[in-house]
Amino acid sequence: MAGFMLVERNVALLAACQAMLLSNNSTLIAINGLAGLALALGKPVLICGPRENIFHFLPEVRQFDSFEGVFRFLQTMKGKAA
């Protein structure tokens, strides 16, 4: 069980790095692969900027032109979860 928790923590850290790297427009194959992992796990994928990876063109992926749009969307989702 402890090994699985470590894997979850590592994936969470990689996902955080993905957001950081994608916001800097640094595209790495390993980082873009995390978009596929997130989709496979049923996690929401939000993109700020242009779609650059094959996973980004899937209908489940939300694309925004600015961080303001992302934040507005997240606020809307936060209100629905409450």
Backbone as ProteinMPNN parsed JSONL, in Angstrom:
{"seq_chain_A": "MAGFMLVERNVALLAACQAMLLSNNSTLIAINGLAGLALALGKPVLICGPRENIFHFLPEVRQFDSFEGVFRFLQTMKGKAA", "coords_chain_A": {"N_chain_A": [[0.824, -1.201, 0.0], [1.978, 1.224, 0.75], [3.773, 1.655, -1.328], [2.057, 2.201, -3.469], [0.954, 4.617, -2.628], [3.2, 6.228, -2.779], [3.601, 6.228, -5.527], [1.274, 7.584, -6.341], [1.812, 10.082, -5.179], [4.105, 10.837, -6.61], [3.076, 11.002, -9.219], [1.289, 13.098, -8.841], [3.088, 15.178, -8.278], [4.439, 15.269, -10.739], [2.321, 16.035, -12.366], [1.829, 18.599, -11.388], [4.192, 19.817, -12.17], [3.802, 19.599, -14.883], [1.767, 21.463, -15.395], [3.158, 23.77, -14.767], [5.264, 23.702, -16.652], [3.854, 23.659, -19.1], [2.624, 26.124, -18.987], [4.759, 27.74, -19.408], [5.284, 27.282, -21.979], [7.016, 25.251, -22.628], [7.447, 22.336, -24.123], [7.485, 18.976, -23.518], [7.958, 15.556, -24.325], [7.501, 13.635, -22.29], [6.082, 15.156, -20.45], [3.787, 15.901, -21.891], [2.734, 13.397, -22.169], [1.62, 13.024, -19.698], [-0.789, 14.306, -19.879], [-2.268, 12.473, -21.296], [-2.271, 10.413, -19.389], [-3.73, 11.645, -17.317], [-6.209, 11.919, -18.605], [-6.807, 9.216, -19.006], [-7.216, 8.44, -16.4], [-9.52, 9.734, -15.862], [-9.411, 12.376, -15.091], [-9.845, 15.946, -15.094], [-8.659, 17.919, -17.829], [-7.162, 20.898, -18.482], [-6.204, 23.418, -20.712], [-4.111, 26.134, -21.185], [-3.558, 28.262, -23.644], [-2.354, 27.427, -26.966], [-3.456, 24.344, -28.528], [-1.293, 21.655, -28.494], [-0.603, 18.992, -28.488], [-1.499, 15.628, -29.309], [-3.369, 14.619, -27.48], [-4.531, 16.945, -26.591], [-6.475, 17.622, -28.384], [-8.688, 16.117, -27.946], [-12.2, 15.785, -27.215], [-12.81, 16.01, -24.482], [-11.003, 17.703, -23.36], [-10.471, 20.915, -22.142], [-9.848, 24.041, -23.571], [-8.25, 27.162, -23.148], [-7.698, 30.633, -23.813], [-6.44, 32.358, -22.103], [-5.073, 32.765, -18.765], [-6.914, 33.939, -17.152], [-9.375, 33.037, -18.15], [-9.14, 30.324, -17.481], [-9.084, 30.488, -14.662], [-11.636, 31.585, -14.185], [-13.242, 29.481, -15.091], [-12.466, 27.458, -13.261], [-13.416, 28.597, -10.879], [-16.143, 28.474, -11.382], [-16.49, 25.698, -11.439], [-15.765, 25.102, -8.818], [-17.871, 26.269, -7.44], [-19.956, 24.558, -8.228], [-19.205, 22.195, -7.024], [-19.565, 22.645, -4.37]], "CA_chain_A": [[0.0, 0.0, 0.0], [2.851, 2.396, 0.817], [4.316, 1.855, -2.662], [1.029, 2.835, -4.289], [0.852, 6.009, -2.192], [4.365, 6.909, -3.327], [3.325, 6.417, -6.956], [0.285, 8.664, -6.443], [2.492, 11.348, -4.863], [4.985, 11.167, -7.731], [2.242, 11.426, -10.348], [0.787, 14.435, -8.495], [4.193, 16.12, -8.48], [4.657, 15.405, -12.179], [1.195, 16.797, -12.913], [2.069, 20.002, -11.034], [5.255, 20.276, -13.065], [3.224, 19.715, -16.22], [1.079, 22.747, -15.468], [4.179, 24.796, -14.766], [5.981, 23.683, -17.923], [2.98, 24.032, -20.208], [2.364, 27.557, -18.928], [5.957, 28.387, -19.938], [5.35, 26.864, -23.378], [8.07, 24.253, -22.797], [6.729, 21.099, -24.371], [8.306, 17.777, -23.454], [7.172, 14.36, -24.595], [7.086, 13.032, -21.021], [5.082, 16.027, -19.824], [2.546, 15.768, -22.654], [2.199, 12.078, -21.858], [0.81, 13.123, -18.485], [-2.15, 14.666, -20.283], [-2.899, 11.182, -21.603], [-2.49, 9.721, -18.117], [-4.843, 12.314, -16.643], [-7.444, 11.549, -19.3], [-7.075, 7.799, -18.737], [-7.699, 8.347, -15.013], [-10.772, 10.476, -15.752], [-9.153, 13.691, -14.499], [-10.045, 17.038, -16.052], [-7.455, 18.498, -18.415], [-7.38, 22.263, -18.937], [-5.042, 23.936, -21.423], [-4.044, 27.577, -21.39], [-2.716, 28.45, -24.822], [-2.75, 26.604, -28.115], [-3.396, 22.882, -28.438], [-0.018, 21.272, -29.091], [-0.392, 17.561, -28.376], [-2.646, 14.863, -29.804], [-4.359, 14.526, -26.406], [-5.172, 18.248, -26.425], [-7.568, 17.762, -29.351], [-9.826, 15.295, -27.54], [-13.326, 16.642, -26.816], [-12.866, 16.185, -23.033], [-9.999, 18.687, -22.956], [-10.915, 22.312, -22.244], [-8.767, 24.936, -23.972], [-8.488, 28.562, -22.841], [-6.7, 31.533, -24.394], [-5.754, 33.113, -21.053], [-5.215, 32.233, -17.411], [-8.163, 34.486, -16.618], [-10.424, 32.098, -18.537], [-8.962, 29.114, -16.667], [-9.507, 30.787, -13.291], [-13.106, 31.721, -14.175], [-13.792, 28.118, -15.207], [-12.245, 26.771, -11.991], [-14.346, 29.161, -9.899], [-17.453, 27.913, -11.697], [-16.477, 24.305, -11.002], [-15.722, 25.109, -7.352], [-19.23, 26.553, -7.001], [-20.795, 23.384, -8.466], [-18.804, 21.133, -6.091], [-19.99, 22.996, -2.994]], "C_chain_A": [[0.865, 1.26, 0.0], [3.453, 2.698, -0.549], [3.338, 2.552, -3.576], [0.883, 4.305, -3.926], [2.021, 6.829, -2.727], [4.169, 7.189, -4.817], [2.334, 7.552, -7.147], [0.933, 10.026, -6.189], [3.374, 11.776, -6.033], [4.2, 11.646, -8.94], [1.679, 12.824, -10.084], [1.877, 15.483, -8.692], [4.47, 16.342, -9.961], [3.546, 16.219, -12.827], [1.359, 18.282, -12.603], [3.156, 20.594, -11.924], [4.726, 20.465, -14.48], [2.555, 21.067, -16.373], [2.097, 23.875, -15.551], [4.894, 24.859, -16.118], [5.105, 24.098, -19.092], [2.671, 25.521, -20.185], [3.573, 28.347, -19.43], [6.193, 28.025, -21.398], [6.549, 25.957, -23.647], [7.379, 22.913, -22.94], [7.701, 19.932, -24.388], [7.418, 16.563, -23.675], [6.653, 13.743, -23.304], [5.985, 13.847, -20.364], [3.749, 15.893, -20.565], [1.916, 14.404, -22.433], [1.342, 12.089, -20.612], [-0.612, 13.571, -18.794], [-2.924, 13.393, -20.612], [-3.194, 10.39, -20.344], [-3.671, 10.333, -17.378], [-6.173, 11.947, -17.28], [-7.815, 10.098, -19.025], [-7.629, 7.593, -17.341], [-8.999, 9.123, -14.8], [-10.618, 11.844, -15.114], [-9.413, 14.776, -15.537], [-8.704, 17.562, -16.563], [-7.834, 19.858, -18.978], [-6.092, 22.759, -19.576], [-5.177, 25.442, -21.542], [-3.052, 27.82, -22.513], [-3.147, 27.503, -25.918], [-2.661, 25.109, -27.822], [-2.142, 22.426, -29.185], [0.202, 19.768, -29.16], [-1.638, 16.845, -28.851], [-3.746, 14.757, -28.753], [-5.145, 15.826, -26.255], [-6.379, 18.429, -27.342], [-8.772, 16.878, -29.028], [-10.95, 16.184, -27.019], [-13.411, 16.887, -25.308], [-11.949, 17.297, -22.543], [-10.536, 20.095, -23.193], [-9.717, 23.196, -22.564], [-9.18, 26.375, -23.705], [-7.37, 29.404, -23.445], [-5.912, 32.287, -23.334], [-5.954, 32.432, -19.704], [-6.495, 32.749, -16.758], [-9.331, 33.558, -16.93], [-10.358, 30.815, -17.727], [-9.484, 29.361, -15.26], [-11.023, 30.943, -13.189], [-13.763, 30.347, -14.228], [-13.651, 27.38, -13.887], [-13.16, 27.292, -10.887], [-15.76, 28.613, -10.108], [-17.548, 26.473, -11.205], [-16.476, 24.205, -9.479], [-17.129, 25.362, -6.792], [-20.159, 25.351, -7.184], [-20.486, 22.275, -7.478], [-19.301, 21.4, -4.686], [-21.434, 22.648, -2.731]], "O_chain_A": [[0.536, 2.244, -0.662], [3.629, 3.865, -0.901], [3.731, 3.402, -4.375], [0.71, 5.149, -4.805], [1.851, 7.994, -3.088], [4.528, 8.26, -5.307], [2.525, 8.398, -8.021], [0.647, 10.999, -6.887], [3.387, 12.949, -6.405], [4.61, 12.591, -9.614], [1.601, 13.643, -11.0], [1.609, 16.563, -9.22], [4.707, 17.471, -10.39], [3.803, 17.007, -13.737], [1.066, 19.131, -13.445], [3.048, 21.734, -12.375], [5.147, 21.376, -15.193], [2.757, 21.747, -17.38], [1.921, 24.823, -16.316], [5.105, 25.943, -16.663], [5.562, 24.813, -19.984], [2.476, 26.128, -21.238], [3.43, 29.501, -19.834], [7.2, 28.425, -21.983], [7.042, 25.901, -24.773], [6.791, 22.408, -21.984], [8.636, 19.908, -25.189], [6.26, 16.549, -23.258], [5.483, 13.366, -23.229], [5.056, 13.285, -19.784], [2.699, 15.785, -19.932], [0.694, 14.267, -22.502], [0.439, 11.266, -20.469], [-1.539, 13.25, -18.051], [-4.092, 13.256, -20.249], [-4.248, 9.763, -20.236], [-4.523, 9.608, -16.865], [-7.153, 11.692, -16.58], [-8.988, 9.777, -18.834], [-8.422, 6.679, -17.114], [-9.521, 9.166, -13.686], [-11.599, 12.417, -14.64], [-9.221, 14.549, -16.732], [-7.733, 17.637, -15.811], [-8.71, 19.966, -19.837], [-5.007, 22.54, -19.038], [-6.219, 25.96, -21.946], [-1.85, 27.608, -22.351], [-4.186, 26.851, -25.812], [-1.884, 24.674, -26.971], [-1.947, 22.761, -30.353], [1.125, 19.318, -29.84], [-2.73, 17.41, -28.799], [-4.929, 14.799, -29.092], [-6.302, 15.806, -25.835], [-7.215, 19.298, -27.098], [-9.764, 16.89, -29.756], [-10.68, 17.235, -26.439], [-14.019, 17.87, -24.886], [-12.107, 17.779, -21.421], [-10.992, 20.428, -24.286], [-8.685, 23.109, -21.899], [-10.309, 26.771, -23.994], [-6.235, 28.946, -23.571], [-4.832, 32.805, -23.62], [-6.874, 31.634, -19.521], [-7.085, 32.075, -15.914], [-10.18, 33.318, -16.072], [-11.389, 30.274, -17.328], [-10.235, 28.549, -14.721], [-11.629, 30.488, -12.219], [-14.72, 30.079, -13.502], [-14.6, 26.742, -13.431], [-13.628, 26.518, -10.052], [-16.478, 28.326, -9.15], [-18.558, 26.073, -10.626], [-17.117, 23.318, -8.915], [-17.53, 24.753, -5.8], [-21.061, 25.148, -6.371], [-21.369, 21.497, -7.119], [-19.443, 20.47, -3.892], [-21.934, 22.88, -1.63]]}, "name": "protein", "num_of_chains": 1, "seq": "MAGFMLVERNVALLAACQAMLLSNNSTLIAINGLAGLALALGKPVLICGPRENIFHFLPEVRQFDSFEGVFRFLQTMKGKAA"}
